[in-house]
Amino acid sequence: MKLHLNAALLGAAALALGGCATVVPPVEVTRFHNAVPGWAPGTRYAIATAPVDGPAAGMPSIEWNSYRTAVDQQLQRQGLVAAGSGDSAPLLVRIGFDRSERVSGGGNSPVSVGVGGSTGGYRSGVGLGVGFSFGGGPRRIYDLQLSVRIDDAASGNALWEGRAIAAVPAKAPAAQPSLAAAKLADALFKDFPGESGRTISVP
């Protein structure tokens, strides 16, 4: 009986550890707009060919293309239509992303909490990250940020903009660029256009 009990406890512990190892913290999302976007379904958009800002500005990369693809899919789910190559579009979409790395955890605490990011403007923000330290050692954490701005192409005025932030363990599957981009983009466009000026947490 004792043997069976020990086996059950070990199995439960293994499941708990495995589940925690793959946990992705909620995504922090903030959106801004003056009013509910008035474009009709089928409105065409074009995505700027370079990142909007950040360290990768002006240098599109494979990772940035992952974010572009994820945002593209979300825009089409909102009923917008991607303009063909060389075609004009009334909406211009600008995309930016940032990935920074830090070390969190260590000591005897099984869970560590760290604050990452910077302050000073809407695009920078502050992200809260959670790192799991089951071995007692430090864990590398990626602080990820996706920013999207939809402009009126004719005037250049911003119609809608949003930011999504998440902290993901570096070894987690969700840290892969394509999965991270999909997660952040899905959270950013949840219940689009969202309540202006409010920050929400999306699981």
N, C-alpha and C positions, 0 to 999 in steps of 0.2 A: 504493500500500500504506500509506504514511504517512497519507494522507488518511482511509482507512478506519479505521486505528487510532485516530486522533484523534477521529473520530466515535464510535467505540465507547467510548472513554474518557469523552467528554462525556455520552454516553447513560447510562453506568454512574453517573457523578457525579450526574446529574439524578435518577436513581432513588434513589440514596442520600440525597440531600437531601430528596426528596419523602417518602421513607419516614420519615426522622427528623422531619420537620415534623409528621407525624401520630401520632408515638409518644405513647402515654399511659403514664406510669410505673405500676408495680404499685400496687395498693391495699393499704394497711396495715390489717389487721383484728384486733381483739381482742374476745373474747366472755367473758362471765361468767355462771355459773349454779351452783347448789348440786348439782344432779343432772340427769340427762337429763329434760327436760320430760315429765311423765306424762299430758298430755292426749291424748285419743283422736282419730283422724281424724274430721273432721266437727264438732269443737268450735268453737263460735262465738266471734268476737272483735269488739270495737268499737274503732275508732281515735279517740283523743282529738281534739277539733275544733280544737285550737290547738297550736302548737309547744311542746315540753316545756321548753326553756330557750334560752339564747342571746339575741343581740340582736333576733331576730325573735319572741321569746316573746310570746304573746298577740295577735300580729298575723299571722294566716295570709295568705300571699301566693301569687301564681301559682307562684313557684319552690317554695315549701313544698308546694303541691299536687302538684307534679311528684314530689317525694320521697314524699309520701303515696301516690300512685298506684303508684310503683315498689315500695314496701314492701307495699302491698296485694297486688300480683301475687305477690310472693315468699311471703307468708303463705299464699296459696291454693295455691301449689305444694307447701307443706308439709302440705297436707290440711286446713287450717283453713277455716272458712266465715265470711264477713262477715255480721254480724247486720244485719237490716233496720232501717230507721229507726224509732226508738222501742222496739225490742226489747232485752231484756236479754241480756247475754253474760257468761260466766264469765271471759273474758280482756279486759283493757284494754291497748291498745297505744299507747304514747306515742312520738312522733317528733320529733326535733330536727335541725336542720342549721345549718351555718355556712359562709360563704364570705368569705374575706379575700383581699386583693390585695397583691402585692409585686412589686418589680422585681429581676430576676436577670440576671446576665451582664454583657457589656460587655468592653472591652479586646480582646485578641487571642485569648483562649481560645474555642474553638468550642463548648464545653459548660461550663455553670456549675452549681454545686450550691449550694442555699440551704436553710436550716432555717427552717421556719415553724411557727406555732402558739404555744401557751403551756403552762405547767406548773402543777401545783397540785392536780389532781384527775383522776379517771378520764375525765370527759367532755372535758377540755381536750386532754391529750396533746401529743405533738410530732410534726410531720409532716416528712418529708424530700422536697424538691422538686428536680426536675431541669429546667433551662431550656436551650434550644438557641439559640445565638447565632451563626448562620452569617454574618450581616452584620457582626459585630464590635460590634453595639450591644446595649443591654439588651433584655430580653424581660419582658413582664408575665406573672406566674404567679398562678393562682388556687389557694389552699389550700382544699380542700373537705373537709367533715366531715359524716358522717351518723351519728346516734346513735338507737338504737331500744331501748325497754324494754318488756317484756311483763309486766304485773302480774296478780296474782290480783285480779279486780275486787271481790270481797267483802272481802278483808282489806287490799288495797293493797300487799301484799308483792310485791317483784320476783321473778319466776320466771326471767327471762332478760334479759340486756342486752348490747348490743354496740355497737362503734364502728368506722367505716370512714373512713380518711383517704387522700386523694390530692392530688397537686399537678399541675395541668394548665395548659399554656400557654394564655393568654387567647384566642388566635386559633385554637386547635384546635377542630375540630368537637365533641370530647368536652367542651368547656367549656360547651356549651349546656345549660341546666338539665335538660331531659328526658333527654338522653343521659348527663349526669353522674349524675343520680339513678339511672338504670337500672344504670349501671356500679357505683356504690357499693352499691346494694341487692343486686345479684347477688353481689358479693364478700362482703358481710356475711352472707348466708344460705348461702354455699357450705358444703357438708357440715354443715348445721345438725344439732344445736345447736353443734357445734364443741367444741374442747378448752378448758375453762374456764381463764382466766388466761393463755393463750398468745397471743402476737402472731405472726401469719403474714403473708406477702406473697402476694397473689393477682394473677396477671397480668391 
